[in-house]
Every structure is written in structure tokens, then in C-alpha cells.
Amino acid sequence: RVLPGTYTVRLEAAGQSLETPVEVRLDPRVEISQADLLARQEAMMSAYHLAKPVYEAGQAIRRLTEQLGDVQSLLKETESAPEELVEEVGALREEVRELSGELGDARRGSFASFSIEGSSTRPTADQVWGIEQAWEKTPGLIEQLNEIVTVKMPELNAKLDEHGIRPDPGKAVEVPVRPGG
């Protein structure tokens, strides 16, 4: 989405470049002041810039949740698994679960752009507040997530290695041989 105005569109292909001005006009059926239009654009762009890191954080949380679930299953199957390691994995899994919940709150603010985009009015105070709350919370939540990914998980993997606890990779798959070849 762009604000009404004149823009230059450039097409580059095969070493050639073509430019032409394009005028973007507001739908004539929409009545909105310039101030409201600018507020709408600012809120949409703010939420838009937050959506990608929030999405990526959600993906990382899903991966961590799956990995920690696999480790918990592996520890249950290992009779010699130290209880403190079992407890550490449980605590780390709970930390990831709580982080996921907090990130869900931030996600709602970052996805406000969809509701704002669907409207031709100034964003509501609640929408703007949600975006601001998401911007306040998200950087700290992602820093916590990054600590788990870059510090805590490698430490956990090192402890699993120390105790010789490894996932079973399964048996090798037989390489096929072409008949007559």
C-alpha cells in the first residue's frame, strides 16, 4: 500500500531501463482526511515491519518445542538419564511455552495491519495501542528466544553428549542396485 501521489516506476531488463510516472489516487468513494490517511499508513507500516520477526520467532519456537519434546521422549526411554537433566529439559520446555504465549500477545499487535488495511478510516486507539505494545515487548522476547537457541540448547546438547544420550538415527537404508547392472 502506498499513499496517494505520483511515483516513478522503473523496469530494468536485458540491460535496458524504462521509467514512467504513475499517479496513485485515492478511491473517490473514500472520504478520509490527509491526517487520518497518514496515521493509517504509519500504523500499517509499523505493524508490517514487526510481522516478519514475529513470524520467524514463532517458527523458531515451534522448532524448539519439537526438539525439546523429542529430548523428553529420549530421556524417558533412557534408564540412566540423570533426574536433574530431565528436570532441566522440563523447565526449558516450560520457558519456551511461556515465551510462546507472550509472543502470541505481540503477534496480535503485529497483525493489526490486516484490520487497518481493510478499513478506510484512521486506525482505532486500540489498534495503535496493540502495535505499540507489540513493539515494546517483541525485541525483548526475541532476545530471550535467541538466548535459548544460541546458549541454552547448545548447553543442553553438550550435557546429553556427556551422558551418552543420543537419538537413535535408525538403520542404514540399503542402496539399491539396478538389476543386470
Disulfide bonds with the S-S distance in Angstrom:
none
